[in-house]
């Protein structure tokens, strides 16, 4: 419970700093334009539990929803082998003020939140990671029945290392994702075959002492170590792959980060394990996978808001902007658009 509270405090602190603000600009005399953030009305949170109850995901989704002030939050998560929701998930939900928790998992949970059932309400937006079936369900229903955060799952990690990195650290980071599931993707990009061999030795030694060895073995069998002669080629490959998690374990990691443009979340330097972001550093661990980091961001405060624009023109403002509007509307052969301005301007002259 204390660990949950400490993690929640850091997550809350980082996300509170992201709260969007109302923006108001006078773009021309008498022309006011406003962007107003509005919390999404009803959000659905999916928390995986097939291999283990991921109560940390409750914090990653529930805290931003709470900070945003979303009026209604529902959570779906599968039951454990005993037929009950894990108490850790219920504790995390209570920390986030979530009162509606449904014992429902997999693609069927996504469908229930997207379409609504007798007991599960239809939501406006679905959040949360999952296996390939959950992600596919989100993609099928997203945009037609409901909005989604992003495609998120199965999990991925890429480590970008040079010979200055500690092989044991690199191996530990690769294994931390491999244990998520048999379909997790782990990848090492490094500069020499000798370093790759040292990492493979560390992988074997550490894996022998871990549980979930079947998951780890299956994941590693589908994963790769790639050796590059040139650092630029290595970062280009990383950007093209756009991993969910990217660990930069090099002699000058911040310099390397200057070349990184596509990753869900980046972990910089030898003391920044991916598990820190998974649990307690404060960043969000719900991140795009399968290359979606090239065009999608991870969950943030913006994810829980709509940005509604408003504009207000005075008569003087419309008079100043009217000729521009009419010219553009007529150029597009949209006469009614032009008339909506010219009628008002003529009315103003008649009143004068």
C-alpha positions, 0 to 999 in steps of 0.5 A, a space after each residue: 500500500 505504501 509503494 502504491 501511494 509513493 508511485 501515485 504521488 510521483 505520477 500525480 505530480 508529473 501529470 498535474 504539471 501537464 494540465 491544459 489551460 484555456 488559451 485566448 488570443 485576439 487575432 485581429 482587432 475585434 476578433 477573439 479566438 479561444 481554445 477551451 479544454 473540456 474533460 471527456 465525459 465518460 472514459 473506460 479504462 482497461 487494465 490487463 490481468 492475464 499473466 498478473 494483475 497490473 495494478 500499476 496501470 490503474 494508477 497510470 490511467 486513473 490518476 490523469 482521469 481524476 486530475 482531468 475531472 472526467 465526470 464518469 470513469 469505469 474500469 474493466 479488468 479480468 478476474 484472477 483464477 479465484 474468480 475475484 478481482 485482485 485486491 491490489 487493483 481495487 486498492 489502486 482504483 480507490 486511490 484514484 476515486 474509481 467507484 465502478 469496476 467490472 470483472 470483465 477482460 479481453 476483447 469482450 471488455 473493449 466491446 462492452 465499453 464501446 457498445 454498452 451492455 445492460 450493466 457496462 455503460 457505453 463510454 466516449 473513449 477507451 484507454 489501456 494496454 493489452 494483448 494482440 486481441 485487446 489491441 485489435 478490438 480497440 482498433 476495430 471499434 476505435 473511430 466507428 463506435 468509440 475513441 481510443 487512446 492508441 494501439 498499445 500492446 503487446 509490449 516492446 523494449 529496445 536497448 541502444 548500447 555501446 561498449 561502455 554499457 554494463 551488460 548485466 544492466 542491459 540483460 536485466 532490461 531486456 528480461 523485464 519486458 520478455 517476462 510480460 508475455 510470449 509475444 513481447 518484443 525485445 531488441 538490442 542494438 549495439 556496436 560490437 559482437 563482443 558486447 553482444 556475447 557478454 549480454 547473451 551470457 548475462 541473459 542466460 544467467 539471469 533468466 535461470 533465476 527468474 519465474 515465467 521462464 516459458 514467457 521469457 524463452 518464447 519472447 527471446 526466441 522471437 527477438 534480436 540482437 543487431 550489431 551496427 558499425 555506425 551510431 547514426 545507422 543505429 539511431 536511424 534504425 531505432 527511429 524507423 522501428 519506433 519502439 514503445 520503450 527505448 533505453 539509451 545505454 551509451 557513454 553520452 546518452 543525452 547526445 544520442 537522444 538528440 537523434 531520437 525522434 520516435 519512441 513511446 518513452 525514452 530511458 536515459 543513462 545507466 540508472 534509468 531502468 524501464 521498470 522505473 517508468 513502468 511503476 513510479 518515476 511519474 511518466 505514463 506507461 501506457 504507450 504506443 506499440 507496433 511502430 505507432 510511436 511515429 505518429 502517436 503519443 503515450 497517454 498524457 493529460 491531453 488524452 483526457 480532454 477535448 479541445 473546443 474552440 470558440 470565436 467572438 467577433 464584434 461588428 468592427 471585427 467582422 468589418 475588418 475581416 469581412 472582405 478577406 472572408 468574402 474573397 476566399 469564399 467566392 474563390 471556392 464558389 461557396 456563395 452562401 458562406 460569403 452571403 453570411 458575411 455580406 448580409 451582416 455588413 449590409 445590415 450594419 450599414 442600414 442600422 447606421 
